[in-house]
Amino acid sequence: MPSARQALIIYDGLPKSAGGAHRLKKQDPLTAWESFSPFFRDCCTDAAQNCAIELYHAGAPSGGLVKTMASLFGIDRPAVDRQIDTVRDAATALFGHPRHKRIFSGAPSLHLNSWQLSHGQLTSAMEWITRQDPTPDIYGASGLVLSIESRFRLRDPRTGEALPFQGACCYGNQDLDGYGVVALGESRMLLRLATKPTCSVVLSLPFEDISTELSEYVHQIQMRLPFGMSSKHWTRWQLNRSRTGYYPQKVCLLQETVEPEHPGVGRVRA
């Protein structure tokens, strides 16, 4: 990597060891989505979004397990199946045929039906989900979700200019998460709007060192987010001596409370 940058700062909110995502205030999907408007308006450019409705449900377990679920958890399996069928049929009528994926097999198995959405369908999808009765949670997460994945470049909200040195090519196309989802130099946000809304976000900040300039920029971002970023999930990725790759070092940012620009926005999460 002869022309690679020496370092960059990454915010990972949040890693799996810390819950996998920030929990958001319980609210309808449209209100939750609008709460991110200041961030996307002021801090992002070249945003590309992938939107989908996702319906998770467990496959039919064996007869013995049906009785166990009913006796221990009060689960009426036939009623749950009817509800899932009703939601699936209604979504199909509005948004077309879904893609089906078996996430894993077992007793019971886990299935996903998803409906890809155009940006023009986003508001109607939010309104539709708001009208639906809650479906059973799947492993503590909402069973019916509006998923909005955004990939973007960061910009300075004070000048409107995109920050330099963004993109995987500036950092040797090195993978960040180990799954090929996001690379060093890339920024990504995944919103899952449901009865238990969450946000997972990776921010690649092209600053080589911890500095006043970096701290001020991070504070500008925090003031425009509807949740508090953690002070514990920042890393500085340093180019190694042989210039063949980057290695992470933990750093601390956002030690102080950030006063929000908008009421109820921007409290720091320890």
Order of alpha helices (4+ residues) and beta strands (2+ residues): beta-beta-alpha-alpha-beta-alpha-alpha-beta-beta-alpha-beta-beta-beta-alpha-beta-beta
